[in-house]
Amino acid sequence: MKDLLITLLNTAFWFGLHFGTAGAVCALPQDVQTRWFDPNRRFFTVSDWEMRVFRKIGLPKWKDRLPQFNPEFDKRHLKSGRDTAYLDRFLFITCRAEVIHYVIGVLGWVSLGFCLLSANRTAWLIRYAVIALVIQLANLPFAWIQRYNRKRLLSVRKRLSLRIEV
């Protein structure tokens, strides 16, 4: 019975971590978000080397098969046209989403604390370490998709800016 309770607590932890992290980051003051998630910051710069790796692992082929949770930018109904404000917002969202996925992966290791509730701590430590590692690795493709899309969106944004100037 105690093992079931620990498992339910851990499941609730992961559910809360995923949605809580996204909620907490999105609830930050707008000026903080604007500073932190600026696509021009070095951390968010995507190199040509990264793009080659993304293509090598087939990211463009499978990226649209992964689920998304962003009501503002539904990948099935992206706005077309020549709106730089829309692209700027989309670029900001990709930066924020990338960070959210990294934070979830790192904070997930806190789940190792649940092994302290068990009599057989070593067995539970191994289980929760495996779970934390799998969830951290599972969040990486979502972060990579943000980086891949951002590089492409920056190219579109640059071409659009050049057309507007002419």
C-alpha positions in Angstrom: 0.0 0.0 0.0 2.8 2.4 0.9 4.5 1.7 -2.5 1.3 2.6 -4.3 1.0 5.8 -2.4 4.7 6.7 -3.2 4.0 5.9 -6.9 0.8 8.1 -6.9 2.7 11.0 -5.2 5.5 10.7 -7.8 3.0 10.7 -10.6 1.3 13.8 -9.2 4.8 15.4 -8.8 5.6 14.9 -12.5 2.2 16.1 -13.6 2.5 19.2 -11.4 6.1 19.7 -12.5 5.2 19.8 -16.2 2.2 22.1 -15.9 3.5 24.0 -12.9 6.8 24.9 -14.5 5.1 26.1 -17.6 2.6 28.1 -15.5 5.3 29.6 -13.3 7.5 30.7 -16.2 4.5 32.1 -18.1 3.4 34.0 -14.9 6.7 35.8 -14.6 6.3 39.6 -15.1 6.3 40.5 -18.8 9.4 42.7 -18.6 11.3 39.7 -17.1 10.1 37.4 -19.8 11.0 39.8 -22.5 14.6 40.1 -21.1 15.1 36.4 -20.4 13.5 35.0 -23.6 14.9 37.4 -26.2 15.8 35.4 -29.3 18.8 37.6 -29.9 20.5 36.3 -26.7 23.5 34.1 -27.3 21.9 31.1 -25.5 19.1 31.1 -28.1 21.3 31.4 -31.1 21.1 28.3 -33.3 24.2 27.4 -35.3 24.4 26.0 -38.7 26.1 23.0 -37.2 23.0 22.4 -34.9 20.7 22.6 -37.9 22.8 19.9 -39.7 22.5 17.7 -36.7 18.8 18.3 -36.5 18.4 17.3 -40.2 20.7 14.3 -39.7 18.5 12.9 -36.9 15.4 13.5 -39.1 13.9 16.2 -36.9 12.0 17.9 -39.8 10.3 14.6 -40.5 9.0 13.8 -37.0 8.7 17.2 -35.3 5.1 17.6 -36.3 4.1 14.2 -34.9 5.0 15.2 -31.3 2.2 16.8 -29.2 2.2 20.5 -28.4 0.6 22.5 -25.7 0.5 26.1 -26.9 -2.9 27.6 -27.6 -1.3 30.8 -28.9 0.6 29.1 -31.8 -1.1 26.0 -33.0 1.2 24.4 -35.5 -1.7 23.2 -37.6 -3.0 26.7 -38.1 -0.1 29.1 -38.3 -0.9 32.6 -39.5 0.5 33.2 -42.9 1.3 36.6 -44.3 3.7 39.4 -43.7 3.3 40.3 -40.1 6.7 40.9 -38.3 4.9 41.3 -34.9 3.5 37.8 -35.2 6.9 36.4 -36.1 8.5 38.3 -33.2 5.9 36.9 -30.8 6.4 33.4 -32.2 10.2 33.7 -31.8 9.7 34.8 -28.2 7.4 31.8 -27.5 10.1 29.3 -28.9 12.7 30.7 -26.5 10.3 30.4 -23.6 9.2 26.9 -24.5 12.8 25.7 -24.9 13.7 26.9 -21.4 10.6 25.3 -19.9 11.6 21.9 -21.4 15.1 22.2 -20.0 13.8 23.3 -16.6 11.4 20.4 -16.4 14.2 18.0 -17.3 16.5 19.4 -14.6 13.9 19.8 -11.8 12.7 16.2 -12.5 15.7 14.9 -10.5 14.0 16.2 -7.4 11.8 13.2 -7.7 14.7 11.1 -6.3 13.6 12.4 -2.9 10.6 10.1 -3.1 12.9 7.1 -2.6 13.4 8.4 1.0 9.7 7.5 1.7 10.4 3.8 1.0 11.8 1.2 3.2 13.9 -0.1 0.2 15.5 3.2 -0.7 18.1 1.7 -3.0 15.6 0.0 -5.3 13.4 3.1 -5.4 16.4 5.4 -6.0 17.3 3.3 -9.1 13.6 3.4 -10.3 13.3 7.1 -9.8 16.7 7.9 -11.3 15.6 5.9 -14.4 12.3 7.8 -14.6 14.1 11.2 -14.1 16.6 10.4 -16.8 13.9 9.2 -19.3 11.8 12.3 -18.7 14.8 14.5 -19.1 15.7 12.8 -22.3 12.1 12.9 -23.5 12.0 16.7 -23.0 15.1 17.2 -25.2 13.3 16.7 -28.6 10.8 19.3 -27.6 13.6 21.8 -26.9 15.3 20.9 -30.1 12.1 21.5 -32.1 12.0 25.1 -30.6 15.6 25.7 -31.7 15.0 24.3 -35.2 11.8 26.3 -35.7 13.4 29.5 -34.3 16.3 29.3 -36.8 13.8 29.0 -39.7 11.6 31.7 -38.3 14.5 34.1 -38.0 15.2 33.5 -41.7 11.7 34.3 -42.6 11.7 37.4 -40.3 14.9 38.6 -41.9 13.5 38.2 -45.5 10.3 39.9 -44.4 12.2 42.9 -42.9 14.2 43.3 -46.1 11.0 43.4 -48.2 9.4 45.9 -45.9 12.5 48.2 -46.1 12.4 48.2 -49.9 
